[in-house]
Amino acid sequence: MRALAARGQLALALVATLGPLLVTSAWAQADVAALRVMGADASPDGAAANATAATAADAPVGLAVSVDGRPPLAATRTPGLAPWLLLEPGRHRVALHDAVVTDEGAILELRARLALVDVDLEPGSLSTLVYGGDGEATTLVRDDLAHLPAAGQASVRIVHAAADAGALTIELRRQGPHAVTAGPAPAARGRDAASERDADATPMAWALAAHAAGERQEVPGDRYVLVVTGHDTPATILGPLELYGGVAYTLAITSPTPGTLATALAIDAAMPDPPPTAGTASLRFVHLSPDTPLVDVAVSGRPTFRDVEFGRRTPTVALEPGRHEVRVYPHRPPRRAQEALAGGAVTATPIEPLVRLVDLAAGSVTTLVLSGAYEPPVAEGGRGHLSIQVQPSDARIVLEGPRGYHDVLQGDQFLVGLEPGPYRAEVSRDGFVTATYETDVAADVTSLVTITLQEGEEGAPSAPLTIRQPTWRGVELQRYTEGAVPLPAIGHALVRVVHTAATVPAIDVDVARAADDAEASVLVAGLPYPNASRYVAVEAGDVDLVLRVGDSASVLHALRGVAILPGTTYTLFVTADPVTNLIWLVPLVEAVMLMHDVRSAPR
Amino acid sequence: MVRMLSSPRRRAFLVTFLVVAAGSVSALWLLANREPVPLPDARPSALEHVRGRAAATEALFVLASLRSAIDAEASPVANGAHARRTARQLDATFPRAVHWAAFDDDVSALRDLVQADDLAARTRAAELERGLLGALR
C-alpha cells in the first residue's frame, strides 16, 4: 500500500511539473488524439474494500488513469470526468485504478486496478472511455461535436456503459408539472405558451446494446428524467436532470453495483451565456461606440438592458420570436451639440433614441452592436488649420488625424478646415532619418510645424500611397444573427472578426505563431465595415495578431503573444477611438469545449 | 356471498385476500409513482465554470492588449482615453475571471497601475496573464 501511495505521489509530482510544459508543445502538433475517462462510482465490493481504515471513512473516491504502463497522468472524483489526455494516435493500453482523489484531481492514494483496456485512437480524434463502475467493463465512444445546439436547445448523447444490464431502452422524458411515472408519457398541461409549443409529446428514446452510444439529439433545455427499461426488468427512473439550452452533454448509464443503474453526466461544450428558454429568440447587445455614453435599451417598449457602457456586452435574453422594436437611449445628449447651444437661448436638448426594427427567428441568437460616432462632425466654423514646413522641401509627409484622417503629401503644406484633435506627421526622404511630430489642431487656430530632417542612412519607409479622407459615421445598430455556434477541431480555436470601426477602412488580419519566425498567414482579408468574417480555425498557442489596412502593409494594430486557447470559439470586435484612431479589440467567447484540464502523455 | 361469509375460515380467507390485494395495488402504485432518485447535481457549478473560463479567456486578451500597447510605446498613462478604456475592459472581465481562477487579487490594483505607471502595469499584466493561463490549462 505504501508503495502504491508513493507511486501516487510520484505521479502527482510528475503531472505538476511536466503537465504545463507538455501541454504547450503537444497542442502545437496536429497529429495527436485526445482521450478522457468518464467514471462512475466503483463497486464497493471491489477494490475500495481494500482501502485502509483511515481513508475508507472519508475517502474521496475516484479514478486514476494511466496509459501504456506509465504512472497515472489524470484522475477524477467519481462520478466525473478526468482531464483530457493527449496521446499519439494508435493503440494504447489504458489502466483505470481505484484512487483517493481530491476535488482538484490530485491523486492522494492509488489503490487496486479496476480495468485494463486497449483503445485505438485515430489522428485528430476526441474519444471518451466510460467506466461503468462494475467489474472491468468500459465503453469507448468517439466525440464528434461540430457545433453547439441551437439556441435554447440542449444536445444530448447517451452512452450505455452498464455492462451487466444487457440491452436497454432509454427514454429522456421531459418532466411536466405532474409526477413522473414509468407509464406512458404524461401530456404537457399547464405550461406557458412557449413551453406548450416546445413540448415534445413523444419522448426521445434510444435502444442501446451494452457499450453502445446513441446518436446525439437536441432537446429543449428543461428538466428531464431518464426512464431506463431492460428486456426483463422493470423501468428504472433516473433523475431529475437539468439540461440547459446551449449546452452539449454526454450522459452515461452506469452500473455502480451489480443490478443497479446510475448516470454520470458531463458537459462537452457550452455557451458561456446560454439563452434561457427553448423555442424563443435570443438577443444580446454590445456597446462598441467609444464616444457614446452609457445607454439603456428597450425592446418592444420594455426596458431590457440598463447602463451599458463601452466595451461591455449584456447577458442574453429570451424573447418571443417575431418583429421587435429596439430603442437605444443614451444617458446624455452629445457634448458638441450642448456646446453649440450653450451661447443660445436653448439650454436643454431632448435625447433622441436610436430606433431599429429587428426580426428575431426562433432558436437564433442575435447580437446588436452599437457602433459609429455619437458626437456630430465639427461644423465648418469650428475647424482649425495646420501649416507644415519641411526640409528638404521635397520630403514626403504622412499625416494622420482624428476620425481616420490619413493623407500622404509632399513638400510644404497649408491645410485648412481640419477637425480639431491630435495629428501625427511622419516625414521621410531617401538619405535622411525619418522624423515624426505630433501636434494638436484647435478650432479657429492655425498650428505651425517645422520639421528639418537629419542626414543619415535610413531611407524612406514604404508607406502605402493611399489617401483617406476624414470619415464620420453616426451611431448605428449593427445586427449579427447566428444559429448554431461552430466548435473547433482538436488543438484549435475558431476565430471570427467583426469590423465595427466606422472610421477604419477594410482590414486584413494576420496571425503568426509568437515564438516562430514563420511567415504570418492571413486570417481575414479585406473585411469592410460593418461586417463579420467567417469563423477561421487557428492552431492554439501564443500568437501575434496584426491588423492592417486591407491590401497594404500599413499596420493599424498589433497584439503580441496573446494566448489562443484550444476548444474555444472567439468573436473579436474591432473598434476605434474616433479622435485618436486608437484601435481596440474587444473579445467575446462564444463557446467553450471543456478541454481545459489537458494532460499530455510523455512521448 | 352470504354463504361465503357464514364460515369463519372463509371470512378469514376473504379478509386476507383483500388485505394482500390492497397491499399489492398500493405497492404497485407506489412503485410506479415513486420519486426519482436525485443525482449528484454539478451542472450549475459546471456552467459557472464555463462562464468563469470564458471571462478568464477574455481577460487574457485585455491583458495582452495592454502589454502590447506598452511594448509599442503607446503609453496608457500618457493617453487618458486608453487608460480609461483599458480599465473599463478590466472591470468587464476581471472580477469573474479572478473569482474563477481563485486569485487572491484585487482588480482595482491593476486598474490603478494602468492609469499611473506603465512599467508596473506591464509587469503586473504579464504576471496575471501567466496566472490565468495556468488556471486555464
Interface residues (C-beta under 8 A of the other chain):
Chain A: G19 P20 V23 T24 P79 G80 A179 V180 T181 A182 G183 V225 P234 I237 L238 G239 P240 L241 E242 Y244 V247 A262 T263 L265 I267 A270 M271 P272 D273 P274 P290 E309 F310 G311 R312 A558 L559 R560 G561 V562 A563 L565 T568 Y570 L572 D577 V579 T580 L582 W584 L585 V586 P587 L588 V589 V592 L594 H596 V598
Chain B: L31 A32 N33 R34 P36 V37 P38 L39 P40 D41 A42 R43 P44 A46 L47 V50 R51 R53 A54 A55 T57 E58 L60 F61 V62 A64 S65 R67 S68 D71 A72 A74 N79 A81 H82 R85 R88 Q89 A92 E129 L133 G134 L136 R137
